[in-house]
């Protein structure tokens, strides 16, 4: 096992380096995750985000020690714990886990569940730690309840307290809010982030829900088909997607076709836009698509550019309008809900965009 001097405090809590993970059958081996590399800082919360089957839970299992590594390595607190030749058992990795179904022991009360993994402590130390964690998650008054007497949100708090009790070097959370209703899910996600920040816990949360990832994570790794698509903050992913998959998976929007003119402008049905033409292969006349988000299209009665309301979805404070341009191309726009326009009505719109995102159309 490789052990590195930890006297230098400026090292990441977790490093995944060129990680490849496979599931093997008697007849074949299939890569589920390929060449994944990310660093997680100490005290940082990150999310592995992607659609079902993208490999995110497999990555979590590998970090925990339940999945073997085909190539690359996993380094936890400067200690290599997984590689093709090294495999530190799960119980020796100092990792806490919170599961989708909470996995509480039904025959133990709340306090006993929280203290379950603290056998190395004296009875007094264990009791003190349990009381500390129950207070931290707001469950002190329910210490002697059974799990079946708790709501879903309360069970999740107990599971979180149990995972944090042994002071793990890393906390892993696999779809921790998926069994909760939407309103409670968003509320608990914010509470969990505050708690993790309060305790300085390094954590990784696996989710398919971008709103959960945005609410909890400092940085997000977007995965698709076993490969890392983009690694950055929520703002980076939303406003600066690096490819069409991220642009379509994160947030809402449409791809509006256009063309590059002789002066380097992108021209489309909304007008002309100065682009950062970092792709030097682009030339005059090339076809491109521009990403247009709902918040890029502002309702403006005085604008000369008009669009027809095709459909609308009420979202409380806002309507999400689908709009048809005179060219027939569609856009979507978020408009304050006191602007209640009828289907078929023409309304004024204008662009409000700081950074033009576009992708070449491959012929």
N, C-alpha and C positions, 0 to 999 in steps of 0.2 A: 504494500500500500504506500502510495507516495504522500509524504507529509512535508509541507513547506513551512518555513519560518513565518510566523504570523506577527512578528514585531512591527512590520509595516501595516498600519491601520487602513491604508487606502486600497484594499482589495475588495472585489465584489463578493457578495454572499454566495452567488451561484453562477457557474459558467457552463453553458451547453456549447460544445465545440464540435462542429461538423457531425452532428449526431444523426445516425441512421438506425432506424428501428424496423424490425421485420416480424411477421408472423409466419411460422414455418408449419407446413403440412407434410405428410409422408411423401408427397410427390413434388412439392414445389415450395419456394420461399418468395413471399411478396413483401416489398418494402412499403411500410405504412407511413413512415416519416423519413425524409431524405435531406441530409446535409443541413441540419438546423443549427444555427449558431446565434445565441443571445447571451448577454450578461445581465445579471440582476444585482443591483446595488443593495447594500444592507439597509433595512428599514423601508425598502421600496415595495410597492404593491404592483404586480403586473398581472395582465390577463392574457390567456391564450384564447383567442376568439376565432370562431369559424363555424361553418355549417357542419351538420352531422356527418361523420365519416372522414373528417379532414385530418385526424390523427392527434387532436389536442389531448384527449384522455390518455392515449398511449404515451404521450410525452410525460404526463403527470405520473403515470405508473412507472415509467423508467426512472424518474427523479426519486420516487419513493422506494425503488428497489424491487418492484414486482415485475419488471420487464427487462430482459437482457438487451444489451447494446451490441449491434452488429459492427458498427464502426463509429469513430469519434469518441468523445468522452464527456462525463459529467463531473464537475468539480464543485464540491460544497465546502465553503469556508476554507478554501485553499487545499482541501483534501480530495484527491481523486477517488470517487466512490463507484464509478461505472466506466468500463471500457471493454473491448473484446477480451482482455486478459485479467481485469479486476472487477470484482463484484462484492461490495460491502453489503451485508444483509440489511433488510429494512430496519430491524430493531436497533441497529448500530449507527443509524444516520442522523439521529436527533431531529426527526421530522414529525410534525403533527399533521393530522388529516381530518378534514370535515367532509363527510360524504353527502350525496344527494338525498339519501333516505335517513340521515342523521345517525343511524346505527346505535341508538341508545339501548342500554340493557333494560328490558321491561321489568325485571324482578328487583331492580335497584331504584332507590329514590334519586332525586336530583343531586343532592350532595354526594351520594355514593357514586353516581355516574361521573361527576366532576373529579372525584378523588381516585378513580379506578386505577390510573396509571402512575400513582405516586407511592408505590410500595417501598421504594428505597428510603423514603422519609420516615421519621418517627411519627407516632400518632399525633403528637402535638403540632409538629411541622405540617403534617398533612391537613389537619383541621384548620390551621391558620391559612394555608394556601387555598383551600376550598372556600373558606369565608371570603378571602380576598377576591377570588375569581367570581363568586356569586354576586358580590357587591359590584364588581366591574361590569357585569352583564345585566345588572338590575333584576336578579332572581333570588335575592336573599329571603324574601318572604315565602318563596315556594320551594325552599330547600328540601322539604320532606314530602313533596308531591311525587307521585309516580309519573313516568313519561306519558301514559295514556290520559292523564288528567290535564295535560298541557296543550295549548294551541300549537300550530305549526311554527309560528314565529318564536314561541317560548322554547320549543324543542330545539330549534336551530341555535338559540342562544346557549342552551346547555351544551350542545355539541361543540360549539365554539369554545366555551369555557373549559371543557374537558381537553380539547386539543391544545389549548394554551397553558394548561396547568403545569406540565413538565418543563416549561420554558424552552420550546423547540427552537432550533436555529433557523428553521424554515417551516412555514405553514402552507399546506396544499389544500385547496378547496375545489371539489368537483361538482359543478352545477349546484351550488349550495342553496339557491333560491327558487329552483324550478318547480318545487312542490307547493309554492305559496301563490296566493292570488296577486294580481298585478300591483295593487295599491300597497300591500304589505311588502312585496318584493322590493319596490323602490325605496320604501322607508327603511327596511332592514339593511339594504345595501349601503345606505349612507351611514347607518349606525355602525355597521361592521367596519367600514373604512375608518371612522372616527376612533373606534376601539383599537384597531390595528396600529394606527398612527400614535395613539396614546401610549401603547405598550412598545412601540418601536419594532414591531414584528415584521420580518420579511415574509411576503406572502405571494402565492400564485393562485389565481382563480381561473378555472376553466368554465367557459360559458359560450353559448351560441347567441346570446342576447346582447346586442351592442349597447343597449341602454344600461344594463348591469355593468358592463365593462367600463363605460364612460363614467358611471357613478362611483366606481370603486378604484379603478387602476390609475397609477401614475403613467405607466406606458402599456401599450397593447401590441401583442404579436398576432397579426392576422394570418391564419393558415388556410390553405386550400389544397386538396389533393396531396397532403403530406409535405407541402413545401411552404416555407415562409414567404408570404407575399409582401408584407410591409411591417416595420417595427418602429413604433414611435408613439407620440402622445395622441389623444383623441383629436385634438385640433389638427395635427399633421394628417391623420387619416382622413378626416372630413374635408379639409380644405386643400390638401396636397396629396391626393392618392397617386400612387406610382403606376398603377395599371388599371385596366377596365374592371377587373374583378373587384378590387378594393373600392373603386368608384361606385360600382353597383351594389356591393354588399353593405357598405357603410352609408347610412343616411338614405335620403331619397333624391331623385334627380332624373334628368333625361339627357340623352346625348343628341345634341343638335348639329346636323351636318353643316359643313362650311368649306371654304377654299382659301388657300394662302395666296394673297395678291403680290404684285411686283414689289411693293414696299415692305413686305413682311407682316402685313396685317392679316388677321383672320376675318373673313367676311361671311356672314350668315344672315338668316332672316331677322335677326335682332340688330344688325348693324355691323360695324367693324371694330375689331379689338386688337390692341397692340399685344403681341405675344412674346414670351421669352423663348425664342426658337433655339433651344439647346440641342435639339435633334438636327444636326448639320446636314442630314440627308434630305431635309425638306426643301422644296424649291417652289417657285411660282407655279400656281395651278394645281398643286397637290391637294387632295381631298383629306379633310380632317373632321373630327367630331369634338365638339366643345361640351364639357360637363356643365349643366345648368341646374343649380339647386333651387328648391322652393324659396329659400330666403334671398336668392339673387334677383327674383322678380318682385318688384314692389308695385302695389296698386297706386295709380296716380291718375286722377280724373283729368288733369290738365295735359297729360302726355299725348302727343300726336299718334303714338303707336297704340293700336287697339287690338284686343283679342276677345274671342267669343267664349263664354262660359259653357263648357261641355258637360261638366259634372262637378259636384261639390260634396265634401264630407265635413260634417260639423265636429269640431274638436274642442268645444267649450269656448276657450278664449279666441280660437281662430277657426276659419274655414280653410280646408285644403282644396283649392280650386284646380281643376284640369281645364286648361285654356287652349283654344285653337287659334293660331296665327293666321293671317290672311293667306299664307302659303299652304295652309292645311296642316302644318307641323304643330305638335302638341307640346305644351309646357305645364309644369305644376307650380303653384304659388300659394304661400301661406298669407292669409289676409285676416286682419282683426275681424271678429265675428259680428261686430256692429255694421260691417259692410256686407249685407245679405243680398247678394245679387241673384237674379233668376237665371235658370238654365236658358241658354240662347242669348242672353244679354251681352252687349259689347261693353267692355270696360277698358280704361286706359292703364297701360303698364309701362314701367321703365326698368332698365337694368341697374342694379347696384352691386357691383362685383369688384373686389380688390385684386384678385389673382386669377388669371384665366388658365383653366385646366383643359388641355386638349390632347387627343391621341390621334396619330396618323391612321387613316383607313388603309388597311392592307388590301391591295387589289388581287 
